[in-house]
């Protein structure tokens, strides 16, 4: 017999197939830029993906995220124009050789994806003092990033591609989407069904950077101790 104050117990184990499915989603997640189909997302599928994001861990259980669903073609065009402006600036930050390669990359699917989602963080949602954020003020931002990761993995499990667009001036994005001054945009995502998923991340395949060896990234007890 339990009452409302008795915590429910979850099953501690996942089946072999469940574990395989989780790791498959993790290892086959890709940042999708150019393979989007125009087909709209079914409402129930979109709801599942957003619900997965909403069940991300959050400091002090403050759940600081909101999700702006962008389907309007004119708003997409304005976001795309903001990207193009910032992308031109970004190319000039690299060496000439790197800049030439950079300009060949397709780094967004804003217009092609049937749905764009802006994930935001409301840093004032539960007041100025938050359990777990008293000494690490940025924890609410990190919590919102966890929501992005949940959304991305759930989308991959549903057969959807997601691309994270980060090349824009934040003030321009806030202006276009009418985001209040106190709200922080965390991620601008392009999402939809895709023609295919690449076997490896595109920047890895292009030789921009290699996959680092896990063993080189693990320290024991103190920084630098292998």
Buried (B, 14 or more C-beta within 10 A) or exposed (E): EEEEEEEEEEEEEEEEEEEEEEEEBEEEBBBBBBBBEEEEBEEEBBEBBBEBBBEBEBBBEBBBBBBBEBEEEEBBEBBBBBBBBBBEEBBEEEEEEEEEBBEEBEBBBBBBBBBBBBBBBBBEBBEEEBEBBEEEEEBBBBBBBBBBBBBBBBBBBBEBBBBBBEBBEBEBBBEBBEBEEEBBBBBBBBBBBBEEEBEEBBEEEEEEEEEEEEEEEEEEEEEEEE
